[in-house]
Amino acid sequence: MILLHTCCAPCALKCVETLKDERVAPTVFFYNPNIHPYTEYKSRADTLKDFCKNEGLPLIEHGGYGLRDFLALTAESREGRGRCRLCYAERLDTTAKYAAENGFEGFSTTLLISPYQDHESLKEIGERAAARFGTEFLYRDFRPLFRAGQAMAREKTLYMQKYCGCIFSEEERYIRN
Ligand code: SF4
């Protein structure tokens, strides 16, 4: 049984399918203090709840909406790669800690499916979190499945977000347009 840190339902689809094909049973772990504003957080959380219910997947929603904590966390680096690395570390450290303390064999993350994330940083930070908390990081390169997963999410009419998550990424998404 592994704990699957999950950013959203569309990214979860193919990750869950792949793990199930490997006979790995994932428990979905929604811990994303980076998702703002609250209405966006709720849309993603509610979509994931419906998805997990339909798929019969166990879901843990951890921490709730975390705007203030996230802003404090990223105060030292508000721009680009530095901010994202802090964001990954917060989410993966928390997932690794929860996995280690609650009897999971290891953890992984649906962030590994996105070609828009810093994949090498995710791998490094996931492995570091595993070593820190004494658990295993199931590294997978899910990226070749990204387009198929997005198409499947559209077919299922799942809510599809327009930006990565934080208010900075929302600005980066729309200020150019
Ligand atoms: S752009 Fe995405 S990964 Fe980077 S800090 Fe914002 S929410 Fe986190």
Backbone and ligand atoms as CSV (ligand in chain L), in Angstrom:
chain,resi,resn,atom,element,x,y,z
A,1,MET,N,N,0.841,-1.188,0.000
A,1,MET,CA,C,0.000,0.000,0.000
A,1,MET,C,C,0.887,1.254,0.000
A,2,ILE,N,N,0.651,2.111,-0.967
A,2,ILE,CA,C,1.470,3.327,-1.004
A,2,ILE,C,C,0.596,4.581,-0.912
A,3,LEU,N,N,1.201,5.630,-0.458
A,3,LEU,CA,C,0.515,6.909,-0.330
A,3,LEU,C,C,0.860,7.729,-1.573
A,4,LEU,N,N,-0.180,8.105,-2.318
A,4,LEU,CA,C,0.044,8.819,-3.574
A,4,LEU,C,C,-0.325,10.291,-3.398
A,5,HIS,N,N,0.712,11.112,-3.215
A,5,HIS,CA,C,0.438,12.548,-3.169
A,5,HIS,C,C,-0.211,12.940,-4.497
A,6,THR,N,N,-1.346,13.621,-4.402
A,6,THR,CA,C,-2.131,13.898,-5.607
A,6,THR,C,C,-2.447,15.376,-5.705
A,7,CYS,N,N,-2.064,15.957,-6.845
A,7,CYS,CA,C,-2.290,17.394,-7.031
A,7,CYS,C,C,-3.698,17.671,-7.536
A,8,CYS,N,N,-4.263,16.745,-8.332
A,8,CYS,CA,C,-5.606,16.955,-8.891
A,8,CYS,C,C,-6.056,15.666,-9.561
A,9,ALA,N,N,-7.372,15.577,-9.814
A,9,ALA,CA,C,-7.924,14.362,-10.426
A,9,ALA,C,C,-7.399,14.117,-11.852
A,10,PRO,N,N,-7.350,15.138,-12.729
A,10,PRO,CA,C,-6.865,14.849,-14.083
A,10,PRO,C,C,-5.465,14.226,-14.098
A,11,CYS,N,N,-4.568,14.704,-13.239
A,11,CYS,CA,C,-3.221,14.123,-13.198
A,11,CYS,C,C,-3.220,12.738,-12.539
A,12,ALA,N,N,-4.221,12.486,-11.676
A,12,ALA,CA,C,-4.258,11.196,-10.967
A,12,ALA,C,C,-4.648,10.037,-11.889
A,13,LEU,N,N,-5.485,10.311,-12.897
A,13,LEU,CA,C,-6.079,9.224,-13.693
A,13,LEU,C,C,-5.064,8.184,-14.135
A,14,LYS,N,N,-4.067,8.621,-14.876
A,14,LYS,CA,C,-3.113,7.666,-15.466
A,14,LYS,C,C,-2.108,7.146,-14.440
A,15,CYS,N,N,-1.806,7.953,-13.432
A,15,CYS,CA,C,-0.879,7.485,-12.375
A,15,CYS,C,C,-1.516,6.324,-11.620
A,16,VAL,N,N,-2.780,6.497,-11.261
A,16,VAL,CA,C,-3.496,5.434,-10.531
A,16,VAL,C,C,-3.597,4.181,-11.398
A,17,GLU,N,N,-3.957,4.384,-12.663
A,17,GLU,CA,C,-4.093,3.240,-13.593
A,17,GLU,C,C,-2.766,2.467,-13.683
A,18,THR,N,N,-1.670,3.201,-13.826
A,18,THR,CA,C,-0.352,2.552,-13.951
A,18,THR,C,C,0.005,1.775,-12.685
A,19,LEU,N,N,-0.215,2.395,-11.545
A,19,LEU,CA,C,0.126,1.721,-10.285
A,19,LEU,C,C,-0.736,0.473,-10.089
A,20,LYS,N,N,-2.013,0.583,-10.428
A,20,LYS,CA,C,-2.895,-0.588,-10.301
A,20,LYS,C,C,-2.435,-1.709,-11.225
A,21,ASP,N,N,-1.982,-1.344,-12.439
A,21,ASP,CA,C,-1.446,-2.351,-13.372
A,21,ASP,C,C,-0.235,-3.060,-12.773
A,22,GLU,N,N,0.508,-2.327,-11.931
A,22,GLU,CA,C,1.682,-2.916,-11.249
A,22,GLU,C,C,1.281,-3.639,-9.964
A,23,ARG,N,N,-0.040,-3.688,-9.717
A,23,ARG,CA,C,-0.584,-4.287,-8.486
A,23,ARG,C,C,-0.137,-3.538,-7.229
A,24,VAL,N,N,0.017,-2.244,-7.402
A,24,VAL,CA,C,0.310,-1.370,-6.259
A,24,VAL,C,C,-0.989,-0.642,-5.911
A,25,ALA,N,N,-1.412,-0.755,-4.645
A,25,ALA,CA,C,-2.672,-0.135,-4.223
A,25,ALA,C,C,-2.399,1.272,-3.673
A,26,PRO,N,N,-2.855,2.303,-4.388
A,26,PRO,CA,C,-2.587,3.653,-3.880
A,26,PRO,C,C,-3.697,4.185,-2.960
A,27,THR,N,N,-3.281,4.874,-1.914
A,27,THR,CA,C,-4.199,5.713,-1.135
A,27,THR,C,C,-3.909,7.149,-1.558
A,28,VAL,N,N,-4.953,7.843,-1.976
A,28,VAL,CA,C,-4.782,9.200,-2.506
A,28,VAL,C,C,-4.618,10.187,-1.340
A,29,PHE,N,N,-3.609,11.054,-1.452
A,29,PHE,CA,C,-3.272,11.993,-0.376
A,29,PHE,C,C,-3.294,13.401,-0.951
A,30,PHE,N,N,-4.322,14.154,-0.587
A,30,PHE,CA,C,-4.466,15.518,-1.123
A,30,PHE,C,C,-3.913,16.496,-0.093
A,31,TYR,N,N,-2.694,16.904,-0.326
A,31,TYR,CA,C,-2.059,17.912,0.537
A,31,TYR,C,C,-1.413,18.954,-0.376
A,32,ASN,N,N,-2.085,20.060,-0.546
A,32,ASN,CA,C,-1.652,21.074,-1.511
A,32,ASN,C,C,-1.926,22.490,-0.995
A,33,PRO,N,N,-1.126,22.939,-0.026
A,33,PRO,CA,C,-1.335,24.293,0.491
A,33,PRO,C,C,-0.996,25.369,-0.541
A,34,ASN,N,N,-0.478,24.936,-1.667
A,34,ASN,CA,C,-0.080,25.845,-2.754
A,34,ASN,C,C,-1.239,26.256,-3.646
A,35,ILE,N,N,-2.419,25.654,-3.487
A,35,ILE,CA,C,-3.506,25.936,-4.434
A,35,ILE,C,C,-4.364,27.096,-3.914
A,36,HIS,N,N,-4.419,28.155,-4.714
A,36,HIS,CA,C,-5.136,29.382,-4.349
A,36,HIS,C,C,-5.920,29.877,-5.569
A,37,PRO,N,N,-6.941,30.707,-5.434
A,37,PRO,CA,C,-7.581,31.053,-4.177
A,37,PRO,C,C,-8.458,29.897,-3.666
A,38,TYR,N,N,-9.245,30.147,-2.626
A,38,TYR,CA,C,-10.011,29.075,-1.995
A,38,TYR,C,C,-10.965,28.386,-2.972
A,39,THR,N,N,-11.597,29.160,-3.841
A,39,THR,CA,C,-12.557,28.565,-4.787
A,39,THR,C,C,-11.860,27.565,-5.703
A,40,GLU,N,N,-10.613,27.861,-6.076
A,40,GLU,CA,C,-9.844,26.946,-6.924
A,40,GLU,C,C,-9.483,25.686,-6.128
A,41,TYR,N,N,-9.051,25.892,-4.879
A,41,TYR,CA,C,-8.717,24.760,-4.015
A,41,TYR,C,C,-9.926,23.834,-3.886
A,42,LYS,N,N,-11.094,24.434,-3.651
A,42,LYS,CA,C,-12.304,23.636,-3.436
A,42,LYS,C,C,-12.714,22.899,-4.715
A,43,SER,N,N,-12.590,23.555,-5.850
A,43,SER,CA,C,-12.933,22.885,-7.121
A,43,SER,C,C,-12.058,21.654,-7.330
A,44,ARG,N,N,-10.765,21.794,-7.082
A,44,ARG,CA,C,-9.857,20.653,-7.289
A,44,ARG,C,C,-10.123,19.562,-6.252
A,45,ALA,N,N,-10.328,19.967,-5.000
A,45,ALA,CA,C,-10.576,18.978,-3.937
A,45,ALA,C,C,-11.885,18.243,-4.184
A,46,ASP,N,N,-12.927,18.968,-4.555
A,46,ASP,CA,C,-14.235,18.332,-4.774
A,46,ASP,C,C,-14.197,17.380,-5.969
A,47,THR,N,N,-13.482,17.791,-7.026
A,47,THR,CA,C,-13.362,16.922,-8.205
A,47,THR,C,C,-12.633,15.634,-7.829
A,48,LEU,N,N,-11.600,15.774,-7.025
A,48,LEU,CA,C,-10.846,14.583,-6.606
A,48,LEU,C,C,-11.696,13.676,-5.708
A,49,LYS,N,N,-12.487,14.280,-4.844
A,49,LYS,CA,C,-13.376,13.476,-3.977
A,49,LYS,C,C,-14.333,12.645,-4.831
A,50,ASP,N,N,-14.936,13.270,-5.832
A,50,ASP,CA,C,-15.873,12.543,-6.708
A,50,ASP,C,C,-15.145,11.424,-7.452
A,51,PHE,N,N,-13.943,11.741,-7.948
A,51,PHE,CA,C,-13.162,10.742,-8.683
A,51,PHE,C,C,-12.850,9.535,-7.784
A,52,CYS,N,N,-12.390,9.795,-6.582
A,52,CYS,CA,C,-12.024,8.706,-5.664
A,52,CYS,C,C,-13.240,7.872,-5.295
A,53,LYS,N,N,-14.374,8.552,-5.102
A,53,LYS,CA,C,-15.613,7.830,-4.766
A,53,LYS,C,C,-15.996,6.901,-5.919
A,54,ASN,N,N,-15.946,7.427,-7.138
A,54,ASN,CA,C,-16.307,6.615,-8.305
A,54,ASN,C,C,-15.356,5.444,-8.517
A,55,GLU,N,N,-14.081,5.651,-8.182
A,55,GLU,CA,C,-13.068,4.608,-8.419
A,55,GLU,C,C,-12.885,3.689,-7.214
A,56,GLY,N,N,-13.559,4.009,-6.120
A,56,GLY,CA,C,-13.393,3.213,-4.903
A,56,GLY,C,C,-11.996,3.334,-4.303
A,57,LEU,N,N,-11.425,4.538,-4.421
A,57,LEU,CA,C,-10.067,4.773,-3.903
A,57,LEU,C,C,-10.116,5.450,-2.543
A,58,PRO,N,N,-9.326,4.989,-1.571
A,58,PRO,CA,C,-9.259,5.715,-0.307
A,58,PRO,C,C,-8.609,7.085,-0.496
A,59,LEU,N,N,-9.178,8.090,0.160
A,59,LEU,CA,C,-8.696,9.466,0.019
A,59,LEU,C,C,-8.462,10.080,1.391
A,60,ILE,N,N,-7.306,10.703,1.549
A,60,ILE,CA,C,-7.014,11.477,2.755
A,60,ILE,C,C,-6.825,12.922,2.325
A,61,GLU,N,N,-7.668,13.822,2.835
A,61,GLU,CA,C,-7.459,15.253,2.580
A,61,GLU,C,C,-6.753,15.814,3.808
A,62,HIS,N,N,-5.558,16.303,3.600
A,62,HIS,CA,C,-4.684,16.663,4.711
A,62,HIS,C,C,-4.411,18.168,4.712
A,63,GLY,N,N,-4.578,18.784,5.846
A,63,GLY,CA,C,-4.092,20.160,5.997
A,63,GLY,C,C,-5.055,21.258,5.616
A,64,GLY,N,N,-5.930,21.032,4.671
A,64,GLY,CA,C,-6.874,22.077,4.268
A,64,GLY,C,C,-6.227,23.200,3.469
A,65,TYR,N,N,-6.981,24.292,3.358
A,65,TYR,CA,C,-6.519,25.425,2.543
A,65,TYR,C,C,-5.370,26.134,3.258
A,66,GLY,N,N,-4.261,26.384,2.521
A,66,GLY,CA,C,-3.046,26.838,3.221
A,66,GLY,C,C,-2.417,28.106,2.702
A,67,LEU,N,N,-3.243,29.079,2.317
A,67,LEU,CA,C,-2.703,30.313,1.716
A,67,LEU,C,C,-1.604,30.969,2.573
A,68,ARG,N,N,-1.904,31.200,3.845
A,68,ARG,CA,C,-0.948,31.948,4.679
A,68,ARG,C,C,0.330,31.149,4.921
A,69,ASP,N,N,0.170,29.871,5.207
A,69,ASP,CA,C,1.356,29.032,5.436
A,69,ASP,C,C,2.221,28.989,4.183
A,70,PHE,N,N,1.577,28.906,3.029
A,70,PHE,CA,C,2.335,28.833,1.775
A,70,PHE,C,C,3.094,30.130,1.515
A,71,LEU,N,N,2.459,31.251,1.786
A,71,LEU,CA,C,3.137,32.537,1.576
A,71,LEU,C,C,4.327,32.673,2.516
A,72,ALA,N,N,4.175,32.192,3.759
A,72,ALA,CA,C,5.299,32.231,4.708
A,72,ALA,C,C,6.414,31.308,4.226
A,73,LEU,N,N,6.030,30.134,3.764
A,73,LEU,CA,C,7.001,29.133,3.302
A,73,LEU,C,C,7.845,29.648,2.138
A,74,THR,N,N,7.216,30.383,1.232
A,74,THR,CA,C,7.910,30.812,0.018
A,74,THR,C,C,8.464,32.239,0.122
A,75,ALA,N,N,8.443,32.787,1.339
A,75,ALA,CA,C,8.905,34.176,1.502
A,75,ALA,C,C,10.356,34.338,1.065
A,76,GLU,N,N,11.164,33.291,1.272
A,76,GLU,CA,C,12.591,33.418,0.939
A,76,GLU,C,C,12.852,33.296,-0.560
A,77,SER,N,N,11.888,32.769,-1.291
A,77,SER,CA,C,12.077,32.631,-2.736
A,77,SER,C,C,10.717,32.664,-3.418
A,78,ARG,N,N,10.366,33.803,-3.966
A,78,ARG,CA,C,9.032,33.965,-4.542
A,78,ARG,C,C,9.020,33.724,-6.054
A,79,GLU,N,N,10.184,33.580,-6.648
A,79,GLU,CA,C,10.215,33.516,-8.105
A,79,GLU,C,C,10.696,32.151,-8.605
A,80,GLY,N,N,10.094,31.703,-9.687
A,80,GLY,CA,C,10.560,30.586,-10.499
A,80,GLY,C,C,10.919,29.311,-9.766
A,81,ARG,N,N,12.080,28.773,-10.151
A,81,ARG,CA,C,12.488,27.446,-9.725
A,81,ARG,C,C,12.646,27.343,-8.202
A,82,GLY,N,N,13.190,28.392,-7.593
A,82,GLY,CA,C,13.388,28.371,-6.140
A,82,GLY,C,C,12.068,28.219,-5.409
A,83,ARG,N,N,11.055,28.933,-5.860
A,83,ARG,CA,C,9.724,28.834,-5.241
A,83,ARG,C,C,9.155,27.429,-5.435
A,84,CYS,N,N,9.277,26.884,-6.625
A,84,CYS,CA,C,8.718,25.556,-6.891
A,84,CYS,C,C,9.429,24.487,-6.057
A,85,ARG,N,N,10.729,24.616,-5.873
A,85,ARG,CA,C,11.452,23.621,-5.069
A,85,ARG,C,C,10.980,23.657,-3.608
A,86,LEU,N,N,10.720,24.838,-3.074
A,86,LEU,CA,C,10.173,24.931,-1.716
A,86,LEU,C,C,8.786,24.288,-1.652
A,87,CYS,N,N,8.013,24.534,-2.680
A,87,CYS,CA,C,6.644,23.992,-2.777
A,87,CYS,C,C,6.686,22.461,-2.857
A,88,TYR,N,N,7.555,21.912,-3.680
A,88,TYR,CA,C,7.690,20.445,-3.785
A,88,TYR,C,C,8.123,19.859,-2.442
A,89,ALA,N,N,9.122,20.495,-1.825
A,89,ALA,CA,C,9.669,19.952,-0.577
A,89,ALA,C,C,8.602,19.923,0.512
A,90,GLU,N,N,7.804,20.981,0.603
A,90,GLU,CA,C,6.744,21.008,1.617
A,90,GLU,C,C,5.766,19.852,1.386
A,91,ARG,N,N,5.360,19.682,0.157
A,91,ARG,CA,C,4.331,18.664,-0.130
A,91,ARG,C,C,4.907,17.250,-0.008
A,92,LEU,N,N,6.115,17.032,-0.500
A,92,LEU,CA,C,6.668,15.675,-0.468
A,92,LEU,C,C,7.192,15.300,0.907
A,93,ASP,N,N,7.745,16.256,1.644
A,93,ASP,CA,C,8.158,15.958,3.033
A,93,ASP,C,C,6.945,15.558,3.868
A,94,THR,N,N,5.868,16.309,3.707
A,94,THR,CA,C,4.652,16.008,4.489
A,94,THR,C,C,4.090,14.641,4.105
A,95,THR,N,N,4.126,14.337,2.816
A,95,THR,CA,C,3.633,13.030,2.354
A,95,THR,C,C,4.521,11.912,2.886
A,96,ALA,N,N,5.827,12.079,2.803
A,96,ALA,CA,C,6.767,11.051,3.283
A,96,ALA,C,C,6.584,10.814,4.783
A,97,LYS,N,N,6.430,11.891,5.523
A,97,LYS,CA,C,6.255,11.789,6.983
A,97,LYS,C,C,4.959,11.027,7.303
A,98,TYR,N,N,3.897,11.388,6.618
A,98,TYR,CA,C,2.612,10.720,6.854
A,98,TYR,C,C,2.714,9.238,6.500
A,99,ALA,N,N,3.369,8.949,5.383
A,99,ALA,CA,C,3.530,7.550,4.956
A,99,ALA,C,C,4.304,6.754,6.004
A,100,ALA,N,N,5.398,7.330,6.487
A,100,ALA,CA,C,6.237,6.627,7.463
A,100,ALA,C,C,5.506,6.399,8.786
A,101,GLU,N,N,4.692,7.375,9.164
A,101,GLU,CA,C,4.023,7.288,10.478
A,101,GLU,C,C,2.743,6.472,10.455
A,102,ASN,N,N,2.278,6.122,9.254
A,102,ASN,CA,C,0.974,5.469,9.163
A,102,ASN,C,C,1.007,4.135,8.420
A,103,GLY,N,N,2.167,3.516,8.404
A,103,GLY,CA,C,2.252,2.126,7.939
A,103,GLY,C,C,2.227,1.916,6.436
A,104,PHE,N,N,2.491,2.969,5.649
A,104,PHE,CA,C,2.567,2.785,4.194
A,104,PHE,C,C,3.966,2.285,3.824
A,105,GLU,N,N,4.013,1.524,2.711
A,105,GLU,CA,C,5.316,0.992,2.276
A,105,GLU,C,C,6.162,2.066,1.607
A,106,GLY,N,N,5.525,3.108,1.138
A,106,GLY,CA,C,6.248,4.184,0.473
A,106,GLY,C,C,5.274,5.216,-0.058
A,107,PHE,N,N,5.790,6.136,-0.870
A,107,PHE,CA,C,4.929,7.195,-1.408
A,107,PHE,C,C,5.392,7.571,-2.809
A,108,SER,N,N,4.490,8.215,-3.512
A,108,SER,CA,C,4.840,8.767,-4.823
A,108,SER,C,C,4.019,10.042,-5.016
A,109,THR,N,N,4.075,10.607,-6.202
A,109,THR,CA,C,3.315,11.840,-6.448
A,109,THR,C,C,2.856,11.930,-7.905
A,110,THR,N,N,1.652,12.415,-8.085
A,110,THR,CA,C,1.122,12.625,-9.442
A,110,THR,C,C,1.822,13.788,-10.148
A,111,LEU,N,N,2.582,14.570,-9.416
A,111,LEU,CA,C,3.341,15.656,-10.062
A,111,LEU,C,C,4.310,15.097,-11.101
A,112,LEU,N,N,4.653,13.817,-10.960
A,112,LEU,CA,C,5.608,13.189,-11.889
A,112,LEU,C,C,5.021,12.961,-13.283
A,113,ILE,N,N,3.715,13.247,-13.456
A,113,ILE,CA,C,3.138,13.067,-14.798
A,113,ILE,C,C,3.220,14.355,-15.625
A,114,SER,N,N,3.465,15.477,-14.976
A,114,SER,CA,C,3.343,16.747,-15.692
A,114,SER,C,C,4.639,17.171,-16.378
A,115,PRO,N,N,4.588,17.410,-17.690
A,115,PRO,CA,C,5.778,17.930,-18.374
A,115,PRO,C,C,6.047,19.387,-18.015
A,116,TYR,N,N,5.113,20.017,-17.294
A,116,TYR,CA,C,5.283,21.427,-16.909
A,116,TYR,C,C,5.998,21.587,-15.574
A,117,GLN,N,N,6.167,20.475,-14.837
A,117,GLN,CA,C,6.880,20.543,-13.557
A,117,GLN,C,C,8.375,20.293,-13.779
A,118,ASP,N,N,9.165,20.669,-12.785
A,118,ASP,CA,C,10.613,20.453,-12.814
A,118,ASP,C,C,10.869,19.006,-12.357
A,119,HIS,N,N,10.856,18.103,-13.327
A,119,HIS,CA,C,10.855,16.663,-13.032
A,119,HIS,C,C,12.094,16.225,-12.244
A,120,GLU,N,N,13.240,16.732,-12.629
A,120,GLU,CA,C,14.478,16.319,-11.944
A,120,GLU,C,C,14.486,16.793,-10.492
A,121,SER,N,N,13.969,17.983,-10.248
A,121,SER,CA,C,13.860,18.457,-8.860
A,121,SER,C,C,12.897,17.588,-8.069
A,122,LEU,N,N,11.793,17.205,-8.681
A,122,LEU,CA,C,10.831,16.342,-7.987
A,122,LEU,C,C,11.489,15.020,-7.573
A,123,LYS,N,N,12.253,14.455,-8.497
A,123,LYS,CA,C,12.929,13.177,-8.209
A,123,LYS,C,C,13.901,13.345,-7.036
A,124,GLU,N,N,14.697,14.379,-7.130
A,124,GLU,CA,C,15.701,14.631,-6.081
A,124,GLU,C,C,15.025,14.893,-4.725
A,125,ILE,N,N,14.006,15.722,-4.725
A,125,ILE,CA,C,13.340,16.099,-3.468
A,125,ILE,C,C,12.544,14.914,-2.903
A,126,GLY,N,N,11.957,14.111,-3.778
A,126,GLY,CA,C,11.246,12.910,-3.315
A,126,GLY,C,C,12.195,11.922,-2.657
A,127,GLU,N,N,13.344,11.719,-3.262
A,127,GLU,CA,C,14.328,10.784,-2.693
A,127,GLU,C,C,14.882,11.313,-1.367
A,128,ARG,N,N,15.087,12.606,-1.325
A,128,ARG,CA,C,15.577,13.222,-0.077
A,128,ARG,C,C,14.538,13.084,1.048
A,129,ALA,N,N,13.276,13.278,0.705
A,129,ALA,CA,C,12.201,13.148,1.711
A,129,ALA,C,C,12.121,11.709,2.214
A,130,ALA,N,N,12.274,10.756,1.297
A,130,ALA,CA,C,12.215,9.336,1.687
A,130,ALA,C,C,13.331,9.013,2.685
A,131,ALA,N,N,14.533,9.481,2.388
A,131,ALA,CA,C,15.676,9.212,3.272
A,131,ALA,C,C,15.471,9.899,4.622
A,132,ARG,N,N,14.940,11.100,4.584
A,132,ARG,CA,C,14.753,11.871,5.825
A,132,ARG,C,C,13.760,11.191,6.771
A,133,PHE,N,N,12.689,10.616,6.205
A,133,PHE,CA,C,11.638,10.057,7.065
A,133,PHE,C,C,11.657,8.526,7.114
A,134,GLY,N,N,12.634,7.907,6.458
A,134,GLY,CA,C,12.782,6.456,6.561
A,134,GLY,C,C,11.706,5.685,5.826
A,135,THR,N,N,11.398,6.123,4.604
A,135,THR,CA,C,10.426,5.407,3.799
A,135,THR,C,C,10.966,5.306,2.373
A,136,GLU,N,N,10.104,4.831,1.451
A,136,GLU,CA,C,10.582,4.647,0.067
A,136,GLU,C,C,9.853,5.604,-0.868
A,137,PHE,N,N,10.578,6.176,-1.803
A,137,PHE,CA,C,9.966,7.016,-2.831
A,137,PHE,C,C,9.817,6.180,-4.097
A,138,LEU,N,N,8.578,5.974,-4.523
A,138,LEU,CA,C,8.349,5.230,-5.770
A,138,LEU,C,C,8.469,6.207,-6.928
A,139,TYR,N,N,9.664,6.307,-7.469
A,139,TYR,CA,C,9.861,7.208,-8.604
A,139,TYR,C,C,9.339,6.533,-9.869
A,140,ARG,N,N,8.519,7.245,-10.597
A,140,ARG,CA,C,8.077,6.794,-11.909
A,140,ARG,C,C,8.090,8.000,-12.846
A,141,ASP,N,N,8.493,7.782,-14.086
A,141,ASP,CA,C,8.352,8.845,-15.084
A,141,ASP,C,C,7.022,8.621,-15.797
A,142,PHE,N,N,5.983,9.283,-15.277
A,142,PHE,CA,C,4.641,9.131,-15.858
A,142,PHE,C,C,4.432,10.063,-17.053
A,143,ARG,N,N,5.417,10.908,-17.370
A,143,ARG,CA,C,5.182,11.975,-18.354
A,143,ARG,C,C,4.671,11.511,-19.719
A,144,PRO,N,N,5.121,10.345,-20.246
A,144,PRO,CA,C,4.572,9.928,-21.542
A,144,PRO,C,C,3.046,9.721,-21.531
A,145,LEU,N,N,2.449,9.629,-20.330
A,145,LEU,CA,C,1.004,9.391,-20.222
A,145,LEU,C,C,0.209,10.683,-20.044
A,146,PHE,N,N,0.899,11.820,-20.014
A,146,PHE,CA,C,0.228,13.078,-19.672
A,146,PHE,C,C,-0.904,13.416,-20.647
A,147,ARG,N,N,-0.611,13.404,-21.954
A,147,ARG,CA,C,-1.637,13.806,-22.936
A,147,ARG,C,C,-2.847,12.879,-22.883
A,148,ALA,N,N,-2.593,11.580,-22.788
A,148,ALA,CA,C,-3.705,10.614,-22.723
A,148,ALA,C,C,-4.539,10.845,-21.462
A,149,GLY,N,N,-3.866,11.180,-20.371
A,149,GLY,CA,C,-4.579,11.452,-19.124
A,149,GLY,C,C,-5.458,12.688,-19.230
A,150,GLN,N,N,-4.930,13.727,-19.871
A,150,GLN,CA,C,-5.715,14.948,-20.040
A,150,GLN,C,C,-6.926,14.700,-20.940
A,151,ALA,N,N,-6.725,13.908,-21.998
A,151,ALA,CA,C,-7.838,13.591,-22.896
A,151,ALA,C,C,-8.908,12.786,-22.149
A,152,MET,N,N,-8.471,11.854,-21.334
A,152,MET,CA,C,-9.414,11.043,-20.562
A,152,MET,C,C,-10.196,11.920,-19.576
A,153,ALA,N,N,-9.498,12.876,-18.965
A,153,ALA,CA,C,-10.159,13.786,-18.014
A,153,ALA,C,C,-11.229,14.619,-18.729
A,154,ARG,N,N,-10.927,15.059,-19.954
A,154,ARG,CA,C,-11.919,15.836,-20.708
A,154,ARG,C,C,-13.127,14.974,-21.045
A,155,GLU,N,N,-12.876,13.738,-21.450
A,155,GLU,CA,C,-13.982,12.807,-21.746
A,155,GLU,C,C,-14.882,12.622,-20.533
A,156,LYS,N,N,-14.261,12.562,-19.374
A,156,LYS,CA,C,-15.026,12.362,-18.144
A,156,LYS,C,C,-15.610,13.667,-17.611
A,157,THR,N,N,-15.374,14.750,-18.345
A,157,THR,CA,C,-15.786,16.118,-17.982
A,157,THR,C,C,-15.358,16.506,-16.557
A,158,LEU,N,N,-14.148,16.097,-16.190
A,158,LEU,CA,C,-13.583,16.515,-14.904
A,158,LEU,C,C,-13.208,17.998,-14.964
A,159,TYR,N,N,-13.240,18.657,-13.831
A,159,TYR,CA,C,-12.777,20.049,-13.768
A,159,TYR,C,C,-11.284,20.089,-14.106
A,160,MET,N,N,-10.922,20.976,-15.058
A,160,MET,CA,C,-9.529,21.097,-15.500
A,160,MET,C,C,-9.021,22.491,-15.117
A,161,GLN,N,N,-7.975,22.521,-14.318
A,161,GLN,CA,C,-7.444,23.816,-13.897
A,161,GLN,C,C,-6.661,24.495,-15.017
A,162,LYS,N,N,-6.536,25.828,-14.885
A,162,LYS,CA,C,-5.895,26.614,-15.951
A,162,LYS,C,C,-4.471,27.041,-15.594
A,163,TYR,N,N,-4.073,26.783,-14.362
A,163,TYR,CA,C,-2.713,27.161,-13.932
A,163,TYR,C,C,-2.253,26.185,-12.867
A,164,CYS,N,N,-0.938,26.241,-12.567
A,164,CYS,CA,C,-0.348,25.231,-11.691
A,164,CYS,C,C,-1.013,25.180,-10.317
A,165,GLY,N,N,-1.128,26.337,-9.648
A,165,GLY,CA,C,-1.764,26.284,-8.339
A,165,GLY,C,C,-1.658,27.568,-7.533
A,166,CYS,N,N,-0.441,28.056,-7.332
A,166,CYS,CA,C,-0.274,29.208,-6.434
A,166,CYS,C,C,-0.698,30.513,-7.134
A,167,ILE,N,N,-0.882,31.543,-6.316
A,167,ILE,CA,C,-1.307,32.829,-6.892
A,167,ILE,C,C,-0.259,33.402,-7.833
A,168,PHE,N,N,1.012,33.008,-7.632
A,168,PHE,CA,C,2.073,33.476,-8.534
A,168,PHE,C,C,1.933,32.816,-9.905
A,169,SER,N,N,1.590,31.541,-9.897
A,169,SER,CA,C,1.417,30.852,-11.183
A,169,SER,C,C,0.156,31.339,-11.893
A,170,GLU,N,N,-0.840,31.751,-11.113
A,170,GLU,CA,C,-2.055,32.323,-11.723
A,170,GLU,C,C,-1.706,33.638,-12.425
A,171,GLU,N,N,-0.878,34.436,-11.757
A,171,GLU,CA,C,-0.430,35.701,-12.363
A,171,GLU,C,C,0.365,35.423,-13.642
A,172,GLU,N,N,1.308,34.455,-13.547
A,172,GLU,CA,C,2.143,34.130,-14.712
A,172,GLU,C,C,1.281,33.631,-15.885
A,173,ARG,N,N,0.203,32.927,-15.561
A,173,ARG,CA,C,-0.677,32.365,-16.608
A,173,ARG,C,C,-1.452,33.466,-17.343
A,174,TYR,N,N,-1.948,34.456,-16.561
A,174,TYR,CA,C,-2.886,35.401,-17.162
A,174,TYR,C,C,-2.304,36.768,-17.498
A,175,ILE,N,N,-1.209,37.138,-16.859
A,175,ILE,CA,C,-0.712,38.500,-17.065
A,175,ILE,C,C,-0.195,38.687,-18.490
A,176,ARG,N,N,0.218,37.559,-19.098
A,176,ARG,CA,C,0.753,37.623,-20.469
A,176,ARG,C,C,-0.380,37.731,-21.491
A,177,ASN,N,N,-1.637,37.390,-21.098
A,177,ASN,CA,C,-2.716,37.296,-22.082
A,177,ASN,C,C,-3.690,38.472,-21.986
L,1,SF4,S1,S,4.086,27.187,-9.842
L,1,SF4,FE1,FE,3.194,25.262,-9.055
L,1,SF4,S2,S,4.915,24.061,-8.256
L,1,SF4,FE2,FE,5.623,26.189,-8.498
L,1,SF4,S3,S,5.258,27.142,-6.491
L,1,SF4,FE3,FE,3.435,27.540,-7.705
L,1,SF4,S4,S,2.032,25.862,-7.236
L,1,SF4,FE4,FE,4.072,25.232,-6.532
